[in-house]
Amino acid sequence: MSNHYETVFVVTPVLSAEQAKETVDKFKQMLKDAKAKIHNEEHWGLKKLAYPIQKKSTGFYQLFQYEVEGDFIAKLELAFKRDERIMRFLTVKLDKHAVAYAEKRIERLKSTAKAAK
Amino acid sequence: MAENSSEIRYLNPPAIDVKKEKYCRFKKNRIKYIDFKDPDFLLQFVNEQGKLLPRRITGTSLKYQRKVAQAVKRARHLGLMPYVADLMK
């Protein structure tokens, strides 16, 4: 039974832009291999951290909101732990209220994107 | 007897005993999910040192206070909110 999950992770700022992009694509590829349905994907870019993590004060934030089989999450978290370019990661299972909130967030993003164009 | 009890005339009624009715803002405007990703909303539930405000100050109900606490802790883990801060507001 596939559940809704939301993963936010912070990539170390030391990397160049395309290296950061490459780490993000690596995890996106992992999700695709596990036949996950990615609902939403956000890249907040370089943000200032509230406290230094690994002696660094900024980080690339990336959000994935997807639907996948439950057993895939252990593999994903292991990959996060192994990858030293990832400073922090957090995977959250979404209940029905959270999913409703996420849908509203997607529409809001679409409308702002449309308005920006 | 009753007249002299009402002898004391206040220029303006003392505001201390007017109790402002506290309410749970999540129940009132039907917020069902507290998002850990936007720290500026969560800052309202945290004092200047970054510590969580108690329910008696914010007036939130127990169910939503737990959700707020969990969201703040997740935001702290991700570096969106500080564990310890001074005069951050």
N, CA and C atoms of all chains as a GROMACS GRO file, in nm:
protein
  618
    1MET      N    1   0.088  -0.118   0.000
    1MET     CA    2   0.000   0.000   0.000
    1MET      C    3   0.092   0.123   0.000
    2SER      N    4   0.072   0.210  -0.096
    2SER     CA    5   0.166   0.322  -0.106
    2SER      C    6   0.115   0.436  -0.017
    3ASN      N    7   0.210   0.498   0.051
    3ASN     CA    8   0.174   0.609   0.140
    3ASN      C    9   0.232   0.739   0.085
    4HIS      N   10   0.181   0.849   0.141
    4HIS     CA   11   0.234   0.981   0.102
    4HIS      C   12   0.347   1.016   0.195
    5TYR      N   13   0.458   1.061   0.138
    5TYR     CA   14   0.571   1.104   0.221
    5TYR      C   15   0.619   1.240   0.173
    6GLU      N   16   0.694   1.306   0.260
    6GLU     CA   17   0.751   1.436   0.223
    6GLU      C   18   0.893   1.437   0.279
    7THR      N   19   0.990   1.461   0.193
    7THR     CA   20   1.129   1.462   0.238
    7THR      C   21   1.190   1.598   0.212
    8VAL      N   22   1.252   1.655   0.315
    8VAL     CA   23   1.326   1.780   0.297
    8VAL      C   24   1.470   1.748   0.333
    9PHE      N   25   1.564   1.789   0.248
    9PHE     CA   26   1.704   1.766   0.288
    9PHE      C   27   1.788   1.888   0.251
   10VAL      N   28   1.902   1.902   0.322
   10VAL     CA   29   1.989   2.018   0.309
   10VAL      C   30   2.121   1.969   0.252
   11VAL      N   31   2.160   2.027   0.135
   11VAL     CA   32   2.286   1.988   0.072
   11VAL      C   33   2.393   2.090   0.112
   12THR      N   34   2.514   2.041   0.138
   12THR     CA   35   2.619   2.130   0.185
   12THR      C   36   2.651   2.236   0.078
   13PRO      N   37   2.675   2.362   0.119
   13PRO     CA   38   2.693   2.469   0.020
   13PRO      C   39   2.831   2.466  -0.045
   14VAL      N   40   2.922   2.379   0.004
   14VAL     CA   41   3.059   2.382  -0.047
   14VAL      C   42   3.059   2.344  -0.195
   15LEU      N   43   2.960   2.263  -0.234
   15LEU     CA   44   2.959   2.213  -0.372
   15LEU      C   45   2.930   2.327  -0.470
   16SER      N   46   2.969   2.304  -0.595
   16SER     CA   47   2.930   2.401  -0.699
   16SER      C   48   2.784   2.373  -0.734
   17ALA      N   49   2.727   2.462  -0.815
   17ALA     CA   50   2.583   2.452  -0.842
   17ALA      C   51   2.552   2.318  -0.906
   18GLU      N   52   2.635   2.276  -1.006
   18GLU     CA   53   2.590   2.154  -1.076
   18GLU      C   54   2.612   2.031  -0.988
   19GLN      N   55   2.710   2.037  -0.895
   19GLN     CA   56   2.725   1.921  -0.805
   19GLN      C   57   2.603   1.909  -0.716
   20ALA      N   58   2.554   2.026  -0.669
   20ALA     CA   59   2.434   2.021  -0.584
   20ALA      C   60   2.318   1.964  -0.666
   21LYS      N   61   2.310   2.011  -0.791
   21LYS     CA   62   2.202   1.964  -0.878
   21LYS      C   63   2.215   1.814  -0.896
   22GLU      N   64   2.338   1.767  -0.909
   22GLU     CA   65   2.360   1.625  -0.937
   22GLU      C   66   2.316   1.541  -0.818
   23THR      N   67   2.341   1.590  -0.693
   23THR     CA   68   2.296   1.511  -0.578
   23THR      C   69   2.143   1.506  -0.576
   24VAL      N   70   2.080   1.619  -0.611
   24VAL     CA   71   1.934   1.620  -0.610
   24VAL      C   72   1.883   1.521  -0.714
   25ASP      N   73   1.946   1.520  -0.834
   25ASP     CA   74   1.900   1.428  -0.938
   25ASP      C   75   1.924   1.284  -0.896
   26LYS      N   76   2.031   1.259  -0.820
   26LYS     CA   77   2.059   1.122  -0.778
   26LYS      C   78   1.941   1.068  -0.696
   27PHE      N   79   1.890   1.152  -0.605
   27PHE     CA   80   1.779   1.103  -0.520
   27PHE      C   81   1.650   1.099  -0.599
   28LYS      N   82   1.639   1.193  -0.695
   28LYS     CA   83   1.517   1.190  -0.777
   28LYS      C   84   1.515   1.060  -0.859
   29GLN      N   85   1.634   1.020  -0.907
   29GLN     CA   86   1.643   0.896  -0.985
   29GLN      C   87   1.607   0.776  -0.898
   30MET      N   88   1.652   0.783  -0.773
   30MET     CA   89   1.620   0.672  -0.682
   30MET      C   90   1.470   0.659  -0.666
   31LEU      N   91   1.404   0.775  -0.653
   31LEU     CA   92   1.259   0.772  -0.635
   31LEU      C   93   1.193   0.714  -0.759
   32LYS      N   94   1.244   0.755  -0.876
   32LYS     CA   95   1.182   0.707  -1.001
   32LYS      C   96   1.200   0.557  -1.012
   33ASP      N   97   1.322   0.506  -0.975
   33ASP     CA   98   1.344   0.361  -0.987
   33ASP      C   99   1.247   0.286  -0.899
   34ALA      N  100   1.211   0.347  -0.784
   34ALA     CA  101   1.118   0.277  -0.693
   34ALA      C  102   0.974   0.301  -0.737
   35LYS      N  103   0.956   0.354  -0.862
   35LYS     CA  104   0.822   0.379  -0.916
   35LYS      C  105   0.741   0.468  -0.822
   36ALA      N  106   0.807   0.570  -0.767
   36ALA     CA  107   0.733   0.662  -0.678
   36ALA      C  108   0.664   0.765  -0.764
   37LYS      N  109   0.547   0.812  -0.720
   37LYS     CA  110   0.477   0.917  -0.793
   37LYS      C  111   0.513   1.049  -0.724
   38ILE      N  112   0.597   1.131  -0.791
   38ILE     CA  113   0.640   1.257  -0.728
   38ILE      C  114   0.530   1.360  -0.751
   39HIS      N  115   0.469   1.407  -0.640
   39HIS     CA  116   0.362   1.505  -0.654
   39HIS      C  117   0.418   1.646  -0.665
   40ASN      N  118   0.519   1.672  -0.580
   40ASN     CA  119   0.565   1.811  -0.576
   40ASN      C  120   0.714   1.810  -0.550
   41GLU      N  121   0.784   1.908  -0.609
   41GLU     CA  122   0.930   1.914  -0.592
   41GLU      C  123   0.966   2.061  -0.584
   42GLU      N  124   1.032   2.100  -0.476
   42GLU     CA  125   1.064   2.243  -0.461
   42GLU      C  126   1.212   2.256  -0.433
   43HIS      N  127   1.272   2.360  -0.490
   43HIS     CA  128   1.412   2.386  -0.460
   43HIS      C  129   1.422   2.525  -0.401
   44TRP      N  130   1.447   2.537  -0.270
   44TRP     CA  131   1.449   2.667  -0.206
   44TRP      C  132   1.583   2.736  -0.226
   45GLY      N  133   1.680   2.665  -0.288
   45GLY     CA  134   1.809   2.729  -0.315
   45GLY      C  135   1.888   2.747  -0.188
   46LEU      N  136   1.982   2.842  -0.195
   46LEU     CA  137   2.073   2.863  -0.084
   46LEU      C  138   2.000   2.942   0.025
   47LYS      N  139   1.990   2.885   0.143
   47LYS     CA  140   1.922   2.955   0.253
   47LYS      C  141   2.015   2.960   0.373
   48LYS      N  142   1.995   3.064   0.456
   48LYS     CA  143   2.079   3.077   0.576
   48LYS      C  144   2.024   2.984   0.682
   49LEU      N  145   2.114   2.910   0.750
   49LEU     CA  146   2.068   2.819   0.854
   49LEU      C  147   2.053   2.897   0.985
   50ALA      N  148   1.965   2.850   1.073
   50ALA     CA  149   1.943   2.921   1.199
   50ALA      C  150   2.061   2.899   1.294
   51TYR      N  151   2.136   2.789   1.274
   51TYR     CA  152   2.254   2.762   1.358
   51TYR      C  153   2.353   2.686   1.268
   52PRO      N  154   2.484   2.700   1.294
   52PRO     CA  155   2.579   2.635   1.203
   52PRO      C  156   2.567   2.482   1.210
   53ILE      N  157   2.558   2.420   1.092
   53ILE     CA  158   2.558   2.273   1.083
   53ILE      C  159   2.689   2.234   1.016
   54GLN      N  160   2.763   2.143   1.077
   54GLN     CA  161   2.895   2.103   1.024
   54GLN      C  162   2.978   2.227   0.990
   55LYS      N  163   2.980   2.324   1.077
   55LYS     CA  164   3.060   2.447   1.062
   55LYS      C  165   3.018   2.529   0.941
   56LYS      N  166   2.899   2.501   0.884
   56LYS     CA  167   2.858   2.582   0.768
   56LYS      C  168   2.730   2.656   0.807
   57SER      N  169   2.713   2.776   0.753
   57SER     CA  170   2.597   2.854   0.798
   57SER      C  171   2.491   2.866   0.689
   58THR      N  172   2.516   2.808   0.569
   58THR     CA  173   2.410   2.813   0.467
   58THR      C  174   2.396   2.673   0.409
   59GLY      N  175   2.290   2.651   0.332
   59GLY     CA  176   2.271   2.519   0.272
   59GLY      C  177   2.168   2.525   0.163
   60PHE      N  178   2.177   2.429   0.066
   60PHE     CA  179   2.075   2.419  -0.039
   60PHE      C  180   1.962   2.334   0.015
   61TYR      N  181   1.840   2.391   0.016
   61TYR     CA  182   1.725   2.314   0.064
   61TYR      C  183   1.652   2.254  -0.056
   62GLN      N  184   1.606   2.127  -0.039
   62GLN     CA  185   1.532   2.061  -0.148
   62GLN      C  186   1.416   1.984  -0.086
   63LEU      N  187   1.301   1.994  -0.150
   63LEU     CA  188   1.181   1.926  -0.096
   63LEU      C  189   1.128   1.830  -0.201
   64PHE      N  190   1.092   1.708  -0.157
   64PHE     CA  191   1.023   1.612  -0.246
   64PHE      C  192   0.895   1.570  -0.175
   65GLN      N  193   0.785   1.572  -0.248
   65GLN     CA  194   0.661   1.518  -0.189
   65GLN      C  195   0.613   1.410  -0.283
   66TYR      N  196   0.600   1.287  -0.235
   66TYR     CA  197   0.579   1.176  -0.328
   66TYR      C  198   0.495   1.069  -0.261
   67GLU      N  199   0.464   0.969  -0.343
   67GLU     CA  200   0.383   0.857  -0.296
   67GLU      C  201   0.460   0.731  -0.332
   68VAL      N  202   0.487   0.644  -0.234
   68VAL     CA  203   0.573   0.528  -0.263
   68VAL      C  204   0.534   0.415  -0.169
   69GLU      N  205   0.581   0.297  -0.199
   69GLU     CA  206   0.560   0.183  -0.110
   69GLU      C  207   0.637   0.206   0.020
   70GLY      N  208   0.583   0.155   0.130
   70GLY     CA  209   0.642   0.186   0.258
   70GLY      C  210   0.784   0.137   0.274
   71ASP      N  211   0.818   0.019   0.213
   71ASP     CA  212   0.949  -0.038   0.244
   71ASP      C  213   1.062   0.036   0.175
   72PHE      N  214   1.031   0.126   0.083
   72PHE     CA  215   1.139   0.196   0.012
   72PHE      C  216   1.207   0.298   0.104
   73ILE      N  217   1.133   0.345   0.206
   73ILE     CA  218   1.184   0.457   0.286
   73ILE      C  219   1.314   0.420   0.358
   74ALA      N  220   1.324   0.294   0.404
   74ALA     CA  221   1.446   0.254   0.475
   74ALA      C  222   1.566   0.268   0.381
   75LYS      N  223   1.546   0.227   0.254
   75LYS     CA  224   1.660   0.236   0.158
   75LYS      C  225   1.695   0.383   0.136
   76LEU      N  226   1.590   0.466   0.123
   76LEU     CA  227   1.616   0.608   0.094
   76LEU      C  228   1.694   0.672   0.208
   77GLU      N  229   1.651   0.644   0.333
   77GLU     CA  230   1.717   0.706   0.448
   77GLU      C  231   1.861   0.657   0.458
   78LEU      N  232   1.883   0.529   0.424
   78LEU     CA  233   2.020   0.476   0.428
   78LEU      C  234   2.107   0.552   0.329
   79ALA      N  235   2.050   0.576   0.211
   79ALA     CA  236   2.127   0.649   0.108
   79ALA      C  237   2.158   0.791   0.157
   80PHE      N  238   2.061   0.853   0.224
   80PHE     CA  239   2.086   0.988   0.277
   80PHE      C  240   2.200   0.985   0.378
   81LYS      N  241   2.195   0.882   0.465
   81LYS     CA  242   2.296   0.874   0.572
   81LYS      C  243   2.434   0.854   0.510
   82ARG      N  244   2.438   0.774   0.404
   82ARG     CA  245   2.568   0.740   0.343
   82ARG      C  246   2.627   0.861   0.272
   83ASP      N  247   2.539   0.943   0.208
   83ASP     CA  248   2.590   1.050   0.120
   83ASP      C  249   2.643   1.164   0.207
   84GLU      N  250   2.772   1.195   0.196
   84GLU     CA  251   2.828   1.295   0.287
   84GLU      C  252   2.798   1.436   0.239
   85ARG      N  253   2.741   1.450   0.117
   85ARG     CA  254   2.710   1.588   0.072
   85ARG      C  255   2.581   1.637   0.135
   86ILE      N  256   2.505   1.541   0.197
   86ILE     CA  257   2.377   1.581   0.258
   86ILE      C  258   2.404   1.614   0.405
   87MET      N  259   2.371   1.736   0.446
   87MET     CA  260   2.396   1.773   0.586
   87MET      C  261   2.282   1.725   0.675
   88ARG      N  262   2.157   1.748   0.632
   88ARG     CA  263   2.042   1.711   0.714
   88ARG      C  264   1.934   1.657   0.624
   89PHE      N  265   1.855   1.562   0.673
   89PHE     CA  266   1.740   1.515   0.594
   89PHE      C  267   1.629   1.481   0.691
   90LEU      N  268   1.504   1.494   0.643
   90LEU     CA  269   1.389   1.465   0.730
   90LEU      C  270   1.279   1.410   0.641
   91THR      N  271   1.236   1.286   0.668
   91THR     CA  272   1.126   1.226   0.592
   91THR      C  273   1.005   1.216   0.683
   92VAL      N  274   0.891   1.262   0.633
   92VAL     CA  275   0.770   1.266   0.716
   92VAL      C  276   0.657   1.197   0.641
   93LYS      N  277   0.584   1.112   0.714
   93LYS     CA  278   0.467   1.051   0.651
   93LYS      C  279   0.351   1.148   0.661
   94LEU      N  280   0.276   1.166   0.551
   94LEU     CA  281   0.170   1.266   0.551
   94LEU      C  282   0.035   1.199   0.578
   95ASP      N  283  -0.039   1.250   0.678
   95ASP     CA  284  -0.175   1.200   0.699
   95ASP      C  285  -0.271   1.279   0.610
   96LYS      N  286  -0.401   1.252   0.624
   96LYS     CA  287  -0.494   1.310   0.525
   96LYS      C  288  -0.496   1.461   0.535
   97HIS      N  289  -0.484   1.517   0.657
   97HIS     CA  290  -0.484   1.664   0.665
   97HIS      C  291  -0.360   1.719   0.596
   98ALA      N  292  -0.247   1.648   0.616
   98ALA     CA  293  -0.122   1.698   0.556
   98ALA      C  294  -0.129   1.692   0.405
   99VAL      N  295  -0.192   1.584   0.353
   99VAL     CA  296  -0.201   1.571   0.206
   99VAL      C  297  -0.288   1.684   0.151
  100ALA      N  298  -0.399   1.713   0.223
  100ALA     CA  299  -0.487   1.823   0.176
  100ALA      C  300  -0.409   1.953   0.175
  101TYR      N  301  -0.329   1.975   0.281
  101TYR     CA  302  -0.250   2.098   0.288
  101TYR      C  303  -0.151   2.102   0.172
  102ALA      N  304  -0.089   1.985   0.143
  102ALA     CA  305   0.012   1.982   0.036
  102ALA      C  306  -0.052   2.015  -0.097
  103GLU      N  307  -0.174   1.962  -0.122
  103GLU     CA  308  -0.240   1.993  -0.250
  103GLU      C  309  -0.263   2.143  -0.261
  104LYS      N  310  -0.310   2.203  -0.151
  104LYS     CA  311  -0.334   2.349  -0.157
  104LYS      C  312  -0.204   2.421  -0.188
  105ARG      N  313  -0.092   2.366  -0.130
  105ARG     CA  314   0.037   2.433  -0.150
  105ARG      C  315   0.077   2.424  -0.298
  106ILE      N  316   0.047   2.308  -0.361
  106ILE     CA  317   0.084   2.292  -0.503
  106ILE      C  318   0.006   2.392  -0.586
  107GLU      N  319  -0.128   2.404  -0.557
  107GLU     CA  320  -0.206   2.500  -0.637
  107GLU      C  321  -0.150   2.641  -0.619
  108ARG      N  322  -0.114   2.673  -0.491
  108ARG     CA  323  -0.065   2.810  -0.466
  108ARG      C  324   0.061   2.832  -0.548
  109LEU      N  325   0.149   2.729  -0.551
  109LEU     CA  326   0.274   2.745  -0.626
  109LEU      C  327   0.244   2.765  -0.774
  110LYS      N  328   0.147   2.683  -0.823
  110LYS     CA  329   0.115   2.693  -0.967
  110LYS      C  330   0.063   2.832  -0.997
  111SER      N  331  -0.028   2.881  -0.911
  111SER     CA  332  -0.089   3.011  -0.941
  111SER      C  333   0.018   3.119  -0.936
  112THR      N  334   0.110   3.113  -0.836
  112THR     CA  335   0.213   3.219  -0.832
  112THR      C  336   0.303   3.205  -0.955
  113ALA      N  337   0.332   3.079  -0.994
  113ALA     CA  338   0.420   3.060  -1.111
  113ALA      C  339   0.350   3.120  -1.233
  114LYS      N  340   0.216   3.091  -1.245
  114LYS     CA  341   0.144   3.143  -1.362
  114LYS      C  342   0.145   3.296  -1.357
  115ALA      N  343   0.121   3.349  -1.236
  115ALA     CA  344   0.114   3.495  -1.224
  115ALA      C  345   0.249   3.553  -1.261
  116ALA      N  346   0.358   3.484  -1.223
  116ALA     CA  347   0.492   3.539  -1.250
  116ALA      C  348   0.517   3.543  -1.399
  117LYS      N  349   0.463   3.444  -1.472
  117LYS     CA  350   0.497   3.437  -1.616
  117LYS      C  351   0.446   3.558  -1.690
  118MET      N  352  -2.780   4.962   5.320
  118MET     CA  353  -2.652   4.893   5.310
  118MET      C  354  -2.607   4.897   5.163
  119ALA      N  355  -2.699   4.873   5.074
  119ALA     CA  356  -2.653   4.859   4.934
  119ALA      C  357  -2.599   4.992   4.884
  120GLU      N  358  -2.661   5.108   4.932
  120GLU     CA  359  -2.616   5.233   4.871
  120GLU      C  360  -2.468   5.252   4.895
  121ASN      N  361  -2.422   5.237   5.030
  121ASN     CA  362  -2.284   5.282   5.050
  121ASN      C  363  -2.187   5.184   4.982
  122SER      N  364  -2.234   5.060   4.952
  122SER     CA  365  -2.136   4.974   4.884
  122SER      C  366  -2.109   5.031   4.745
  123SER      N  367  -2.210   5.102   4.689
  123SER     CA  368  -2.182   5.154   4.555
  123SER      C  369  -2.131   5.297   4.564
  124GLU      N  370  -2.081   5.335   4.688
  124GLU     CA  371  -2.030   5.471   4.705
  124GLU      C  372  -1.908   5.492   4.618
  125ILE      N  373  -1.826   5.385   4.607
  125ILE     CA  374  -1.696   5.408   4.539
  125ILE      C  375  -1.726   5.427   4.392
  126ARG      N  376  -1.685   5.545   4.344
  126ARG     CA  377  -1.704   5.572   4.200
  126ARG      C  378  -1.567   5.567   4.136
  127TYR      N  379  -1.551   5.486   4.030
  127TYR     CA  380  -1.422   5.488   3.961
  127TYR      C  381  -1.431   5.586   3.845
  128LEU      N  382  -1.324   5.657   3.816
  128LEU     CA  383  -1.329   5.746   3.699
  128LEU      C  384  -1.347   5.659   3.576
  129ASN      N  385  -1.258   5.556   3.560
  129ASN     CA  386  -1.287   5.461   3.451
  129ASN      C  387  -1.282   5.321   3.513
  130PRO      N  388  -1.370   5.234   3.470
  130PRO     CA  389  -1.380   5.102   3.533
  130PRO      C  390  -1.244   5.031   3.527
  131PRO      N  391  -1.204   4.964   3.637
  131PRO     CA  392  -1.071   4.897   3.638
  131PRO      C  393  -1.069   4.787   3.532
  132ALA      N  394  -0.967   4.785   3.445
  132ALA     CA  395  -0.967   4.688   3.335
  132ALA      C  396  -0.915   4.554   3.382
  133ILE      N  397  -0.868   4.546   3.508
  133ILE     CA  398  -0.800   4.421   3.545
  133ILE      C  399  -0.898   4.306   3.544
  134ASP      N  400  -1.023   4.328   3.585
  134ASP     CA  401  -1.106   4.209   3.598
  134ASP      C  402  -1.178   4.178   3.468
  135VAL      N  403  -1.150   4.256   3.362
  135VAL     CA  404  -1.215   4.218   3.234
  135VAL      C  405  -1.129   4.109   3.172
  136LYS      N  406  -1.172   3.983   3.178
  136LYS     CA  407  -1.090   3.870   3.133
  136LYS      C  408  -1.102   3.861   2.981
  137LYS      N  409  -0.988   3.871   2.907
  137LYS     CA  410  -0.997   3.856   2.761
  137LYS      C  411  -1.013   3.705   2.735
  138GLU      N  412  -1.118   3.668   2.668
  138GLU     CA  413  -1.146   3.525   2.650
  138GLU      C  414  -1.038   3.465   2.560
  139LYS      N  415  -0.962   3.365   2.615
  139LYS     CA  416  -0.857   3.303   2.533
  139LYS      C  417  -0.922   3.195   2.448
  140TYR      N  418  -0.875   3.180   2.324
  140TYR     CA  419  -0.935   3.075   2.241
  140TYR      C  420  -0.823   3.006   2.164
  141CYS      N  421  -0.851   2.885   2.119
  141CYS     CA  422  -0.751   2.812   2.041
  141CYS      C  423  -0.766   2.854   1.896
  142ARG      N  424  -0.663   2.919   1.842
  142ARG     CA  425  -0.675   2.978   1.708
  142ARG      C  426  -0.686   2.871   1.602
  143PHE      N  427  -0.642   2.747   1.635
  143PHE     CA  428  -0.649   2.641   1.534
  143PHE      C  429  -0.792   2.591   1.523
  144LYS      N  430  -0.859   2.585   1.640
  144LYS     CA  431  -0.998   2.540   1.635
  144LYS      C  432  -1.083   2.648   1.571
  145LYS      N  433  -1.051   2.773   1.604
  145LYS     CA  434  -1.137   2.883   1.560
  145LYS      C  435  -1.133   2.892   1.408
  146ASN      N  436  -1.011   2.901   1.348
  146ASN     CA  437  -1.016   2.912   1.201
  146ASN      C  438  -0.979   2.780   1.133
  147ARG      N  439  -1.018   2.665   1.202
  147ARG     CA  440  -1.020   2.534   1.136
  147ARG      C  441  -0.888   2.497   1.070
  148ILE      N  442  -0.776   2.533   1.132
  148ILE     CA  443  -0.649   2.489   1.074
  148ILE      C  444  -0.629   2.344   1.117
  149LYS      N  445  -0.603   2.256   1.021
  149LYS     CA  446  -0.594   2.114   1.057
  149LYS      C  447  -0.450   2.065   1.060
  150TYR      N  448  -0.362   2.131   0.980
  150TYR     CA  449  -0.224   2.081   0.971
  150TYR      C  450  -0.129   2.197   0.992
  151ILE      N  451  -0.032   2.176   1.082
  151ILE     CA  452   0.066   2.282   1.108
  151ILE      C  453   0.192   2.244   1.033
  152ASP      N  454   0.232   2.328   0.941
  152ASP     CA  455   0.343   2.294   0.853
  152ASP      C  456   0.476   2.330   0.920
  153PHE      N  457   0.571   2.237   0.918
  153PHE     CA  458   0.700   2.265   0.982
  153PHE      C  459   0.791   2.341   0.886
  154LYS      N  460   0.744   2.369   0.762
  154LYS     CA  461   0.836   2.428   0.664
  154LYS      C  462   0.833   2.580   0.665
  155ASP      N  463   0.728   2.644   0.722
  155ASP     CA  464   0.734   2.791   0.720
  155ASP      C  465   0.757   2.842   0.863
  156PRO      N  466   0.882   2.880   0.891
  156PRO     CA  467   0.918   2.920   1.028
  156PRO      C  468   0.851   3.048   1.074
  157ASP      N  469   0.814   3.139   0.982
  157ASP     CA  470   0.760   3.267   1.031
  157ASP      C  471   0.624   3.244   1.099
  158PHE      N  472   0.548   3.141   1.056
  158PHE     CA  473   0.423   3.114   1.128
  158PHE      C  474   0.455   3.057   1.265
  159LEU      N  475   0.556   2.969   1.272
  159LEU     CA  476   0.587   2.903   1.399
  159LEU      C  477   0.651   2.998   1.498
  160LEU      N  478   0.705   3.111   1.450
  160LEU     CA  479   0.771   3.203   1.542
  160LEU      C  480   0.674   3.260   1.643
  161GLN      N  481   0.543   3.257   1.608
  161GLN     CA  482   0.446   3.315   1.702
  161GLN      C  483   0.431   3.228   1.826
  162PHE      N  484   0.479   3.101   1.819
  162PHE     CA  485   0.458   3.010   1.933
  162PHE      C  486   0.587   2.991   2.010
  163VAL      N  487   0.683   3.080   1.984
  163VAL     CA  488   0.816   3.062   2.045
  163VAL      C  489   0.854   3.196   2.106
  164ASN      N  490   0.919   3.194   2.225
  164ASN     CA  491   0.952   3.324   2.286
  164ASN      C  492   1.086   3.374   2.233
  165GLU      N  493   1.138   3.482   2.293
  165GLU     CA  494   1.258   3.544   2.235
  165GLU      C  495   1.376   3.448   2.236
  166GLN      N  496   1.381   3.360   2.339
  166GLN     CA  497   1.497   3.270   2.342
  166GLN      C  498   1.477   3.148   2.252
  167GLY      N  499   1.366   3.145   2.177
  167GLY     CA  500   1.346   3.030   2.089
  167GLY      C  501   1.280   2.915   2.158
  168LYS      N  502   1.232   2.938   2.284
  168LYS     CA  503   1.168   2.828   2.356
  168LYS      C  504   1.018   2.828   2.326
  169LEU      N  505   0.957   2.710   2.332
  169LEU     CA  506   0.814   2.697   2.302
  169LEU      C  507   0.732   2.768   2.410
  170LEU      N  508   0.629   2.842   2.369
  170LEU     CA  509   0.544   2.910   2.466
  170LEU      C  510   0.445   2.811   2.526
  171PRO      N  511   0.414   2.821   2.656
  171PRO     CA  512   0.318   2.728   2.716
  171PRO      C  513   0.175   2.758   2.671
  172ARG      N  514   0.087   2.663   2.691
  172ARG     CA  515  -0.052   2.676   2.644
  172ARG      C  516  -0.121   2.789   2.717
  173ARG      N  517  -0.085   2.813   2.846
  173ARG     CA  518  -0.160   2.915   2.920
  173ARG      C  519  -0.134   3.053   2.861
  174ILE      N  520  -0.022   3.069   2.787
  174ILE     CA  521   0.003   3.199   2.724
  174ILE      C  522  -0.067   3.202   2.588
  175THR      N  523  -0.045   3.098   2.508
  175THR     CA  524  -0.099   3.105   2.372
  175THR      C  525  -0.245   3.063   2.368
  176GLY      N  526  -0.287   2.984   2.467
  176GLY     CA  527  -0.429   2.948   2.472
  176GLY      C  528  -0.466   2.837   2.375
  177THR      N  529  -0.366   2.770   2.316
  177THR     CA  530  -0.404   2.666   2.219
  177THR      C  531  -0.447   2.540   2.295
  178SER      N  532  -0.529   2.458   2.227
  178SER     CA  533  -0.579   2.336   2.294
  178SER      C  534  -0.468   2.231   2.292
  179LEU      N  535  -0.485   2.129   2.374
  179LEU     CA  536  -0.378   2.030   2.394
  179LEU      C  537  -0.342   1.962   2.263
  180LYS      N  538  -0.444   1.924   2.186
  180LYS     CA  539  -0.421   1.851   2.061
  180LYS      C  540  -0.332   1.932   1.968
  181TYR      N  541  -0.361   2.063   1.953
  181TYR     CA  542  -0.284   2.142   1.858
  181TYR      C  543  -0.152   2.187   1.919
  182GLN      N  544  -0.145   2.197   2.052
  182GLN     CA  545  -0.016   2.232   2.113
  182GLN      C  546   0.086   2.124   2.083
  183ARG      N  547   0.040   1.996   2.085
  183ARG     CA  548   0.135   1.888   2.054
  183ARG      C  549   0.180   1.899   1.908
  184LYS      N  550   0.085   1.934   1.819
  184LYS     CA  551   0.124   1.944   1.677
  184LYS      C  552   0.221   2.060   1.658
  185VAL      N  553   0.197   2.170   1.729
  185VAL     CA  554   0.288   2.284   1.718
  185VAL      C  555   0.425   2.243   1.768
  186ALA      N  556   0.428   2.174   1.883
  186ALA     CA  557   0.557   2.134   1.940
  186ALA      C  558   0.632   2.044   1.842
  187GLN      N  559   0.561   1.950   1.780
  187GLN     CA  560   0.628   1.860   1.686
  187GLN      C  561   0.678   1.936   1.565
  188ALA      N  562   0.598   2.031   1.515
  188ALA     CA  563   0.640   2.107   1.397
  188ALA      C  564   0.763   2.192   1.429
  189VAL      N  565   0.765   2.253   1.549
  189VAL     CA  566   0.878   2.338   1.586
  189VAL      C  567   1.004   2.251   1.597
  190LYS      N  568   0.988   2.132   1.656
  190LYS     CA  569   1.108   2.048   1.670
  190LYS      C  570   1.159   2.003   1.534
  191ARG      N  571   1.068   1.975   1.441
  191ARG     CA  572   1.114   1.936   1.307
  191ARG      C  573   1.183   2.054   1.240
  192ALA      N  574   1.127   2.174   1.256
  192ALA     CA  575   1.188   2.292   1.193
  192ALA      C  576   1.327   2.315   1.254
  193ARG      N  577   1.340   2.292   1.383
  193ARG     CA  578   1.472   2.310   1.445
  193ARG      C  579   1.570   2.209   1.389
  194HIS      N  580   1.522   2.084   1.370
  194HIS     CA  581   1.613   1.982   1.317
  194HIS      C  582   1.667   2.022   1.180
  195LEU      N  583   1.580   2.083   1.098
  195LEU     CA  584   1.622   2.117   0.962
  195LEU      C  585   1.699   2.248   0.957
  196GLY      N  586   1.716   2.315   1.071
  196GLY     CA  587   1.792   2.440   1.069
  196GLY      C  588   1.707   2.558   1.028
  197LEU      N  589   1.574   2.539   1.017
  197LEU     CA  590   1.489   2.652   0.982
  197LEU      C  591   1.466   2.739   1.104
  198MET      N  592   1.472   2.676   1.224
  198MET     CA  593   1.450   2.754   1.347
  198MET      C  594   1.563   2.720   1.444
  199PRO      N  595   1.608   2.817   1.526
  199PRO     CA  596   1.719   2.791   1.616
  199PRO      C  597   1.674   2.712   1.739
  200TYR      N  598   1.768   2.635   1.798
  200TYR     CA  599   1.737   2.569   1.925
  200TYR      C  600   1.741   2.674   2.035
  201VAL      N  601   1.848   2.758   2.031
  201VAL     CA  602   1.864   2.861   2.133
  201VAL      C  603   1.889   2.992   2.060
  202ALA      N  604   1.816   3.097   2.099
  202ALA     CA  605   1.837   3.224   2.029
  202ALA      C  606   1.826   3.335   2.131
  203ASP      N  607   1.879   3.454   2.097
  203ASP     CA  608   1.858   3.568   2.186
  203ASP      C  609   1.796   3.683   2.106
  204LEU      N  610   1.684   3.734   2.157
  204LEU     CA  611   1.613   3.847   2.094
  204LEU      C  612   1.594   3.820   1.947
  205MET      N  613   1.545   3.702   1.913
  205MET     CA  614   1.538   3.673   1.769
  205MET      C  615   1.415   3.738   1.708
  206LYS      N  616   1.315   3.777   1.791
  206LYS     CA  617   1.190   3.831   1.731
  206LYS      C  618   1.219   3.974   1.684
   0.00000   0.00000   0.00000
